[in-house]
Amino acid sequence: MAHTVTLVRHGQTERSARGTYSGQLDVPLTETGREQAHRTARRLATAGIDAVVASPLVRARDTAQVIADAADVPLIVDERLIEVDYGPFEGLDRDGARARFGAAFEAWRADPFGAPVSGMEPLPQALARARAATADALDAHEHPVIVGHQGILRIVLVALGEIEPGDYFTTRLHEAEPVVVEDPAIV
């Protein structure tokens, strides 16, 4: 069972640089994103990690591969770590989503786990898959790195009891910036 887990959001993409929802759209890293991945890989190369578990989307997979190569550990792609399906918000920034969906968007922002938007993956459903993927990674490895996306990694933090569901929008994960959780446990 894991004694440490490190979470890493993928490096920059064109959409993350603009602050737009990417969700499950497969967008690549920018040159800056690739540089961020290499910088993080150098930091984690000697951190004692024993596996990298990643979302299947190319921006996370590419970030994860650089980390796995630098640490000489296996890369495991786990479909359950794919980003939240933002449905109708895809390609919009917050202002655009607010303008187009008004009260529904505001209700979701006020209660992300209790006010789902039609066409979007409900966050409790995403929590179930993130919880299972995280539990499997923790059971199989001493110090896994989980590479994913802003939304799903915040949900992993909920699954680990590191943040409350109401902190979903106030918790920010910076691109390719490791977040270390000691003695992780699924709640």
C-alpha positions, 0 to 999 in steps of 0.5 A: 500500500502506498505511503505517498502519492504525488498528483501532477496536472498535465502541462500547458495546452492552448486551451489551458493557457486561454482558461477554456474548458477542455474536458475530454477533448484530446488537445496536445501540450504546447511547447511551454507544456512540454518544458513544464513536463520535463522540469517536473520529471527532473524533480521527480526522477529521484523522489522514489516514485515506482509508477506513473498512472495517467489519464488516456488523454494525450496532454496527460499521457505525454506529461506522464511519459516524460516523468516515467522515463526520467524515473525509469518506472512504468507508465500505466494508462487508466481510462478512469482518470480521463478528465470530467466530461464538461459537455456543453461547457467544452471550449468555453471559458467561465465568462462564456459558460456564464453568459450561455448557461446563466443560472445553471452554470451559477448553480453548478459553481455554487454546488458542484457535486449537487447541481449537475448541468444537463449534458455534463458528467455529474461530479459524483459519478466522476468521484466514483471512477476517480476513487476506484482508480486511485484506490487501485494505484495506492494498492499496487504501488508504494509511491505512484504519481497520478497524472491527470487534469484539473477537474479529475485531480481535484476529485482525487483530492476529495477521494483522499479526504484532502479537500471537501467537495465544496472546495472543488472550485477554490482548489487550484492545481497548477500545470505540471506542479506536483502535489504530494500526499503523505500516508494517503487513504481513500475516504 
